[in-house]
Amino acid sequence: MEQRLKLALVNDLPLDDHPRMAGKGDLRRVAAYALGLSPDEVILEMGPWLGFLSRELAKYGKLHVVDNFIWTKDHERRLPGRVVPGHSFRALYDSFMARTGTHATVHQADFATFEWTGPDIAMLVIDSPKTARALQICLSSVVDKLKPGAKVLIKN
């Protein structure tokens, strides 16, 4: 019941107030790189949090996102009272995506165990690593699935 109440609070947030860890400059940069993609190409976003960049990326291709969807203390600091740290925020992500009309194929997994089985990736956006090791883990799970000339953006 409490989780449903917190999810209902998503509807109280204006779209311009979509929680994010990226700025408008990041959004413009992502759009500039994605412009040349065809709508049937695959975009993989690793670490979408609540989907602010997902909303933009989905405009340019077939968006897939990967995350373990576990709420952290950092998430709690940025958006308090939505999910208990250590618990899943997948329903909150799904709620934002539904509310904004954004479609993404969701792969709920830890980056270290994630295995891409889809078509070659035209654009990879990694929006989560806080350390060089974390970046290596993200890249190693998909680097051999990037199509020639793929665009790779790393945001931290």
PyMOL commands that place a pseudoatom at each C-alpha (Angstrom):
pseudoatom trace, name=CA, resn=MET, resi=1, chain=A, elem=C, hetatm=0, pos=[0.000, 0.000, 0.000]
pseudoatom trace, name=CA, resn=GLU, resi=2, chain=A, elem=C, hetatm=0, pos=[2.756, 2.445, 0.968]
pseudoatom trace, name=CA, resn=GLN, resi=3, chain=A, elem=C, hetatm=0, pos=[4.638, 1.665, -2.283]
pseudoatom trace, name=CA, resn=ARG, resi=4, chain=A, elem=C, hetatm=0, pos=[1.474, 2.384, -4.331]
pseudoatom trace, name=CA, resn=LEU, resi=5, chain=A, elem=C, hetatm=0, pos=[1.067, 5.697, -2.544]
pseudoatom trace, name=CA, resn=LYS, resi=6, chain=A, elem=C, hetatm=0, pos=[4.639, 6.707, -3.375]
pseudoatom trace, name=CA, resn=LEU, resi=7, chain=A, elem=C, hetatm=0, pos=[4.178, 5.677, -7.010]
pseudoatom trace, name=CA, resn=ALA, resi=8, chain=A, elem=C, hetatm=0, pos=[1.028, 7.769, -7.170]
pseudoatom trace, name=CA, resn=LEU, resi=9, chain=A, elem=C, hetatm=0, pos=[3.195, 10.762, -6.265]
pseudoatom trace, name=CA, resn=VAL, resi=10, chain=A, elem=C, hetatm=0, pos=[4.812, 10.491, -9.717]
pseudoatom trace, name=CA, resn=ASN, resi=11, chain=A, elem=C, hetatm=0, pos=[1.629, 11.946, -11.171]
pseudoatom trace, name=CA, resn=ASP, resi=12, chain=A, elem=C, hetatm=0, pos=[2.087, 15.008, -8.972]
pseudoatom trace, name=CA, resn=LEU, resi=13, chain=A, elem=C, hetatm=0, pos=[5.398, 15.911, -10.641]
pseudoatom trace, name=CA, resn=PRO, resi=14, chain=A, elem=C, hetatm=0, pos=[5.233, 18.195, -13.685]
pseudoatom trace, name=CA, resn=LEU, resi=15, chain=A, elem=C, hetatm=0, pos=[7.086, 16.732, -16.678]
pseudoatom trace, name=CA, resn=ASP, resi=16, chain=A, elem=C, hetatm=0, pos=[9.597, 19.586, -16.469]
pseudoatom trace, name=CA, resn=ASP, resi=17, chain=A, elem=C, hetatm=0, pos=[10.406, 18.379, -12.965]
pseudoatom trace, name=CA, resn=HIS, resi=18, chain=A, elem=C, hetatm=0, pos=[11.306, 14.838, -14.095]
pseudoatom trace, name=CA, resn=PRO, resi=19, chain=A, elem=C, hetatm=0, pos=[13.973, 13.765, -11.572]
pseudoatom trace, name=CA, resn=ARG, resi=20, chain=A, elem=C, hetatm=0, pos=[17.351, 13.509, -13.239]
pseudoatom trace, name=CA, resn=MET, resi=21, chain=A, elem=C, hetatm=0, pos=[21.076, 13.286, -12.790]
pseudoatom trace, name=CA, resn=ALA, resi=22, chain=A, elem=C, hetatm=0, pos=[21.706, 14.886, -16.184]
pseudoatom trace, name=CA, resn=GLY, resi=23, chain=A, elem=C, hetatm=0, pos=[21.445, 18.495, -17.205]
pseudoatom trace, name=CA, resn=LYS, resi=24, chain=A, elem=C, hetatm=0, pos=[19.921, 20.075, -20.277]
pseudoatom trace, name=CA, resn=GLY, resi=25, chain=A, elem=C, hetatm=0, pos=[23.400, 20.263, -21.808]
pseudoatom trace, name=CA, resn=ASP, resi=26, chain=A, elem=C, hetatm=0, pos=[23.693, 16.497, -21.453]
pseudoatom trace, name=CA, resn=LEU, resi=27, chain=A, elem=C, hetatm=0, pos=[20.317, 16.136, -23.143]
pseudoatom trace, name=CA, resn=ARG, resi=28, chain=A, elem=C, hetatm=0, pos=[21.423, 18.297, -26.092]
pseudoatom trace, name=CA, resn=ARG, resi=29, chain=A, elem=C, hetatm=0, pos=[24.674, 16.332, -26.419]
pseudoatom trace, name=CA, resn=VAL, resi=30, chain=A, elem=C, hetatm=0, pos=[22.825, 13.009, -26.450]
pseudoatom trace, name=CA, resn=ALA, resi=31, chain=A, elem=C, hetatm=0, pos=[20.396, 14.318, -29.060]
pseudoatom trace, name=CA, resn=ALA, resi=32, chain=A, elem=C, hetatm=0, pos=[23.241, 15.573, -31.258]
pseudoatom trace, name=CA, resn=TYR, resi=33, chain=A, elem=C, hetatm=0, pos=[24.919, 12.147, -31.244]
pseudoatom trace, name=CA, resn=ALA, resi=34, chain=A, elem=C, hetatm=0, pos=[21.648, 10.275, -31.792]
pseudoatom trace, name=CA, resn=LEU, resi=35, chain=A, elem=C, hetatm=0, pos=[20.462, 12.399, -34.724]
pseudoatom trace, name=CA, resn=GLY, resi=36, chain=A, elem=C, hetatm=0, pos=[22.115, 10.265, -37.412]
pseudoatom trace, name=CA, resn=LEU, resi=37, chain=A, elem=C, hetatm=0, pos=[20.579, 7.001, -36.228]
pseudoatom trace, name=CA, resn=SER, resi=38, chain=A, elem=C, hetatm=0, pos=[17.784, 5.318, -38.117]
pseudoatom trace, name=CA, resn=PRO, resi=39, chain=A, elem=C, hetatm=0, pos=[14.628, 4.476, -36.126]
pseudoatom trace, name=CA, resn=ASP, resi=40, chain=A, elem=C, hetatm=0, pos=[15.271, 0.726, -36.329]
pseudoatom trace, name=CA, resn=GLU, resi=41, chain=A, elem=C, hetatm=0, pos=[18.764, 0.909, -34.816]
pseudoatom trace, name=CA, resn=VAL, resi=42, chain=A, elem=C, hetatm=0, pos=[19.390, -0.227, -31.253]
pseudoatom trace, name=CA, resn=ILE, resi=43, chain=A, elem=C, hetatm=0, pos=[20.311, 2.201, -28.497]
pseudoatom trace, name=CA, resn=LEU, resi=44, chain=A, elem=C, hetatm=0, pos=[21.443, 0.704, -25.188]
pseudoatom trace, name=CA, resn=GLU, resi=45, chain=A, elem=C, hetatm=0, pos=[21.370, 2.859, -22.071]
pseudoatom trace, name=CA, resn=MET, resi=46, chain=A, elem=C, hetatm=0, pos=[23.135, 1.469, -19.024]
pseudoatom trace, name=CA, resn=GLY, resi=47, chain=A, elem=C, hetatm=0, pos=[21.968, 3.085, -15.799]
pseudoatom trace, name=CA, resn=PRO, resi=48, chain=A, elem=C, hetatm=0, pos=[18.811, 4.994, -16.766]
pseudoatom trace, name=CA, resn=TRP, resi=49, chain=A, elem=C, hetatm=0, pos=[17.791, 5.844, -13.182]
pseudoatom trace, name=CA, resn=LEU, resi=50, chain=A, elem=C, hetatm=0, pos=[14.315, 7.377, -13.666]
pseudoatom trace, name=CA, resn=GLY, resi=51, chain=A, elem=C, hetatm=0, pos=[14.529, 7.781, -17.426]
pseudoatom trace, name=CA, resn=PHE, resi=52, chain=A, elem=C, hetatm=0, pos=[15.262, 11.447, -18.094]
pseudoatom trace, name=CA, resn=LEU, resi=53, chain=A, elem=C, hetatm=0, pos=[17.766, 10.554, -20.842]
pseudoatom trace, name=CA, resn=SER, resi=54, chain=A, elem=C, hetatm=0, pos=[15.640, 7.551, -21.834]
pseudoatom trace, name=CA, resn=ARG, resi=55, chain=A, elem=C, hetatm=0, pos=[12.878, 9.948, -22.898]
pseudoatom trace, name=CA, resn=GLU, resi=56, chain=A, elem=C, hetatm=0, pos=[15.249, 11.604, -25.367]
pseudoatom trace, name=CA, resn=LEU, resi=57, chain=A, elem=C, hetatm=0, pos=[17.016, 8.462, -26.564]
pseudoatom trace, name=CA, resn=ALA, resi=58, chain=A, elem=C, hetatm=0, pos=[13.760, 6.671, -27.390]
pseudoatom trace, name=CA, resn=LYS, resi=59, chain=A, elem=C, hetatm=0, pos=[13.041, 9.307, -30.042]
pseudoatom trace, name=CA, resn=TYR, resi=60, chain=A, elem=C, hetatm=0, pos=[15.978, 8.112, -32.163]
pseudoatom trace, name=CA, resn=GLY, resi=61, chain=A, elem=C, hetatm=0, pos=[15.895, 4.313, -32.179]
pseudoatom trace, name=CA, resn=LYS, resi=62, chain=A, elem=C, hetatm=0, pos=[14.869, 1.130, -30.400]
pseudoatom trace, name=CA, resn=LEU, resi=63, chain=A, elem=C, hetatm=0, pos=[15.791, 1.842, -26.805]
pseudoatom trace, name=CA, resn=HIS, resi=64, chain=A, elem=C, hetatm=0, pos=[16.913, -0.854, -24.390]
pseudoatom trace, name=CA, resn=VAL, resi=65, chain=A, elem=C, hetatm=0, pos=[17.894, -0.036, -20.806]
pseudoatom trace, name=CA, resn=VAL, resi=66, chain=A, elem=C, hetatm=0, pos=[19.893, -2.049, -18.285]
pseudoatom trace, name=CA, resn=ASP, resi=67, chain=A, elem=C, hetatm=0, pos=[19.880, -1.527, -14.545]
pseudoatom trace, name=CA, resn=ASN, resi=68, chain=A, elem=C, hetatm=0, pos=[19.566, -3.534, -11.356]
pseudoatom trace, name=CA, resn=PHE, resi=69, chain=A, elem=C, hetatm=0, pos=[16.948, -0.969, -10.256]
pseudoatom trace, name=CA, resn=ILE, resi=70, chain=A, elem=C, hetatm=0, pos=[18.093, -0.972, -6.625]
pseudoatom trace, name=CA, resn=TRP, resi=71, chain=A, elem=C, hetatm=0, pos=[17.489, 2.349, -4.850]
pseudoatom trace, name=CA, resn=THR, resi=72, chain=A, elem=C, hetatm=0, pos=[20.695, 3.663, -3.271]
pseudoatom trace, name=CA, resn=LYS, resi=73, chain=A, elem=C, hetatm=0, pos=[21.444, 6.208, -0.572]
pseudoatom trace, name=CA, resn=ASP, resi=74, chain=A, elem=C, hetatm=0, pos=[22.485, 8.602, -3.368]
pseudoatom trace, name=CA, resn=HIS, resi=75, chain=A, elem=C, hetatm=0, pos=[19.089, 8.151, -5.020]
pseudoatom trace, name=CA, resn=GLU, resi=76, chain=A, elem=C, hetatm=0, pos=[17.426, 8.785, -1.675]
pseudoatom trace, name=CA, resn=ARG, resi=77, chain=A, elem=C, hetatm=0, pos=[19.453, 11.975, -1.219]
pseudoatom trace, name=CA, resn=ARG, resi=78, chain=A, elem=C, hetatm=0, pos=[18.333, 13.232, -4.642]
pseudoatom trace, name=CA, resn=LEU, resi=79, chain=A, elem=C, hetatm=0, pos=[14.682, 12.198, -4.352]
pseudoatom trace, name=CA, resn=PRO, resi=80, chain=A, elem=C, hetatm=0, pos=[13.791, 11.400, -0.747]
pseudoatom trace, name=CA, resn=GLY, resi=81, chain=A, elem=C, hetatm=0, pos=[10.831, 9.352, 0.376]
pseudoatom trace, name=CA, resn=ARG, resi=82, chain=A, elem=C, hetatm=0, pos=[10.049, 7.497, -2.855]
pseudoatom trace, name=CA, resn=VAL, resi=83, chain=A, elem=C, hetatm=0, pos=[11.683, 4.103, -2.282]
pseudoatom trace, name=CA, resn=VAL, resi=84, chain=A, elem=C, hetatm=0, pos=[13.490, 2.572, 0.674]
pseudoatom trace, name=CA, resn=PRO, resi=85, chain=A, elem=C, hetatm=0, pos=[17.231, 2.281, -0.044]
pseudoatom trace, name=CA, resn=GLY, resi=86, chain=A, elem=C, hetatm=0, pos=[18.088, -1.299, -0.976]
pseudoatom trace, name=CA, resn=HIS, resi=87, chain=A, elem=C, hetatm=0, pos=[14.676, -1.916, -2.535]
pseudoatom trace, name=CA, resn=SER, resi=88, chain=A, elem=C, hetatm=0, pos=[13.667, -1.988, -6.193]
pseudoatom trace, name=CA, resn=PHE, resi=89, chain=A, elem=C, hetatm=0, pos=[12.678, 1.213, -7.970]
pseudoatom trace, name=CA, resn=ARG, resi=90, chain=A, elem=C, hetatm=0, pos=[11.688, -0.569, -11.194]
pseudoatom trace, name=CA, resn=ALA, resi=91, chain=A, elem=C, hetatm=0, pos=[8.005, 0.299, -10.702]
pseudoatom trace, name=CA, resn=LEU, resi=92, chain=A, elem=C, hetatm=0, pos=[8.932, 3.971, -10.291]
pseudoatom trace, name=CA, resn=TYR, resi=93, chain=A, elem=C, hetatm=0, pos=[10.983, 3.885, -13.522]
pseudoatom trace, name=CA, resn=ASP, resi=94, chain=A, elem=C, hetatm=0, pos=[8.119, 2.138, -15.347]
pseudoatom trace, name=CA, resn=SER, resi=95, chain=A, elem=C, hetatm=0, pos=[5.684, 4.723, -14.017]
pseudoatom trace, name=CA, resn=PHE, resi=96, chain=A, elem=C, hetatm=0, pos=[7.765, 7.632, -15.341]
pseudoatom trace, name=CA, resn=MET, resi=97, chain=A, elem=C, hetatm=0, pos=[8.128, 5.942, -18.719]
pseudoatom trace, name=CA, resn=ALA, resi=98, chain=A, elem=C, hetatm=0, pos=[4.389, 5.285, -18.969]
pseudoatom trace, name=CA, resn=ARG, resi=99, chain=A, elem=C, hetatm=0, pos=[3.533, 8.811, -17.910]
pseudoatom trace, name=CA, resn=THR, resi=100, chain=A, elem=C, hetatm=0, pos=[5.829, 10.304, -20.551]
pseudoatom trace, name=CA, resn=GLY, resi=101, chain=A, elem=C, hetatm=0, pos=[4.770, 7.864, -23.282]
pseudoatom trace, name=CA, resn=THR, resi=102, chain=A, elem=C, hetatm=0, pos=[8.315, 6.542, -23.601]
pseudoatom trace, name=CA, resn=HIS, resi=103, chain=A, elem=C, hetatm=0, pos=[8.927, 2.945, -24.659]
pseudoatom trace, name=CA, resn=ALA, resi=104, chain=A, elem=C, hetatm=0, pos=[12.050, 1.094, -23.625]
pseudoatom trace, name=CA, resn=THR, resi=105, chain=A, elem=C, hetatm=0, pos=[12.793, -2.601, -23.438]
pseudoatom trace, name=CA, resn=VAL, resi=106, chain=A, elem=C, hetatm=0, pos=[13.980, -3.110, -19.862]
pseudoatom trace, name=CA, resn=HIS, resi=107, chain=A, elem=C, hetatm=0, pos=[16.700, -5.587, -18.914]
pseudoatom trace, name=CA, resn=GLN, resi=108, chain=A, elem=C, hetatm=0, pos=[16.797, -5.833, -15.135]
pseudoatom trace, name=CA, resn=ALA, resi=109, chain=A, elem=C, hetatm=0, pos=[20.281, -7.108, -14.292]
pseudoatom trace, name=CA, resn=ASP, resi=110, chain=A, elem=C, hetatm=0, pos=[23.525, -6.228, -12.611]
pseudoatom trace, name=CA, resn=PHE, resi=111, chain=A, elem=C, hetatm=0, pos=[26.025, -4.890, -15.138]
pseudoatom trace, name=CA, resn=ALA, resi=112, chain=A, elem=C, hetatm=0, pos=[28.544, -7.600, -14.209]
pseudoatom trace, name=CA, resn=THR, resi=113, chain=A, elem=C, hetatm=0, pos=[26.145, -10.410, -15.154]
pseudoatom trace, name=CA, resn=PHE, resi=114, chain=A, elem=C, hetatm=0, pos=[24.325, -8.731, -18.036]
pseudoatom trace, name=CA, resn=GLU, resi=115, chain=A, elem=C, hetatm=0, pos=[24.552, -10.526, -21.388]
pseudoatom trace, name=CA, resn=TRP, resi=116, chain=A, elem=C, hetatm=0, pos=[23.348, -8.750, -24.529]
pseudoatom trace, name=CA, resn=THR, resi=117, chain=A, elem=C, hetatm=0, pos=[21.600, -11.166, -26.901]
pseudoatom trace, name=CA, resn=GLY, resi=118, chain=A, elem=C, hetatm=0, pos=[19.974, -8.646, -29.229]
pseudoatom trace, name=CA, resn=PRO, resi=119, chain=A, elem=C, hetatm=0, pos=[21.131, -7.174, -32.526]
pseudoatom trace, name=CA, resn=ASP, resi=120, chain=A, elem=C, hetatm=0, pos=[24.293, -5.099, -32.797]
pseudoatom trace, name=CA, resn=ILE, resi=121, chain=A, elem=C, hetatm=0, pos=[24.189, -1.852, -30.828]
pseudoatom trace, name=CA, resn=ALA, resi=122, chain=A, elem=C, hetatm=0, pos=[24.346, 1.424, -32.793]
pseudoatom trace, name=CA, resn=MET, resi=123, chain=A, elem=C, hetatm=0, pos=[24.608, 3.693, -29.752]
pseudoatom trace, name=CA, resn=LEU, resi=124, chain=A, elem=C, hetatm=0, pos=[25.710, 2.921, -26.207]
pseudoatom trace, name=CA, resn=VAL, resi=125, chain=A, elem=C, hetatm=0, pos=[25.065, 5.384, -23.395]
pseudoatom trace, name=CA, resn=ILE, resi=126, chain=A, elem=C, hetatm=0, pos=[26.652, 4.537, -20.065]
pseudoatom trace, name=CA, resn=ASP, resi=127, chain=A, elem=C, hetatm=0, pos=[25.215, 6.782, -17.384]
pseudoatom trace, name=CA, resn=SER, resi=128, chain=A, elem=C, hetatm=0, pos=[26.215, 5.102, -14.191]
pseudoatom trace, name=CA, resn=PRO, resi=129, chain=A, elem=C, hetatm=0, pos=[29.859, 4.312, -13.498]
pseudoatom trace, name=CA, resn=LYS, resi=130, chain=A, elem=C, hetatm=0, pos=[31.365, 6.017, -10.494]
pseudoatom trace, name=CA, resn=THR, resi=131, chain=A, elem=C, hetatm=0, pos=[34.733, 4.270, -10.793]
pseudoatom trace, name=CA, resn=ALA, resi=132, chain=A, elem=C, hetatm=0, pos=[37.037, 3.068, -13.578]
pseudoatom trace, name=CA, resn=ARG, resi=133, chain=A, elem=C, hetatm=0, pos=[36.277, -0.533, -12.551]
pseudoatom trace, name=CA, resn=ALA, resi=134, chain=A, elem=C, hetatm=0, pos=[32.524, 0.075, -12.842]
pseudoatom trace, name=CA, resn=LEU, resi=135, chain=A, elem=C, hetatm=0, pos=[33.036, 1.525, -16.319]
pseudoatom trace, name=CA, resn=GLN, resi=136, chain=A, elem=C, hetatm=0, pos=[35.120, -1.503, -17.315]
pseudoatom trace, name=CA, resn=ILE, resi=137, chain=A, elem=C, hetatm=0, pos=[32.332, -3.820, -16.135]
pseudoatom trace, name=CA, resn=CYS, resi=138, chain=A, elem=C, hetatm=0, pos=[29.737, -1.943, -18.189]
pseudoatom trace, name=CA, resn=LEU, resi=139, chain=A, elem=C, hetatm=0, pos=[31.860, -1.881, -21.333]
pseudoatom trace, name=CA, resn=SER, resi=140, chain=A, elem=C, hetatm=0, pos=[33.028, -5.488, -21.113]
pseudoatom trace, name=CA, resn=SER, resi=141, chain=A, elem=C, hetatm=0, pos=[29.466, -6.805, -21.124]
pseudoatom trace, name=CA, resn=VAL, resi=142, chain=A, elem=C, hetatm=0, pos=[28.636, -5.209, -24.498]
pseudoatom trace, name=CA, resn=VAL, resi=143, chain=A, elem=C, hetatm=0, pos=[31.805, -4.094, -26.303]
pseudoatom trace, name=CA, resn=ASP, resi=144, chain=A, elem=C, hetatm=0, pos=[31.778, -7.035, -28.707]
pseudoatom trace, name=CA, resn=LYS, resi=145, chain=A, elem=C, hetatm=0, pos=[28.124, -6.287, -29.580]
pseudoatom trace, name=CA, resn=LEU, resi=146, chain=A, elem=C, hetatm=0, pos=[28.766, -2.761, -30.866]
pseudoatom trace, name=CA, resn=LYS, resi=147, chain=A, elem=C, hetatm=0, pos=[28.283, -2.407, -34.601]
pseudoatom trace, name=CA, resn=PRO, resi=148, chain=A, elem=C, hetatm=0, pos=[31.130, -0.843, -36.598]
pseudoatom trace, name=CA, resn=GLY, resi=149, chain=A, elem=C, hetatm=0, pos=[30.971, 2.937, -36.189]
pseudoatom trace, name=CA, resn=ALA, resi=150, chain=A, elem=C, hetatm=0, pos=[28.788, 2.713, -33.080]
pseudoatom trace, name=CA, resn=LYS, resi=151, chain=A, elem=C, hetatm=0, pos=[28.515, 5.833, -30.956]
pseudoatom trace, name=CA, resn=VAL, resi=152, chain=A, elem=C, hetatm=0, pos=[29.555, 5.477, -27.316]
pseudoatom trace, name=CA, resn=LEU, resi=153, chain=A, elem=C, hetatm=0, pos=[28.736, 8.149, -24.738]
pseudoatom trace, name=CA, resn=ILE, resi=154, chain=A, elem=C, hetatm=0, pos=[29.875, 7.901, -21.147]
pseudoatom trace, name=CA, resn=LYS, resi=155, chain=A, elem=C, hetatm=0, pos=[28.333, 10.237, -18.601]
pseudoatom trace, name=CA, resn=ASN, resi=156, chain=A, elem=C, hetatm=0, pos=[29.354, 10.529, -15.017]
for i in range(1, 156): cmd.bond("trace and resi %d" % i, "trace and resi %d" % (i + 1))
show_as sticks, trace
zoom trace
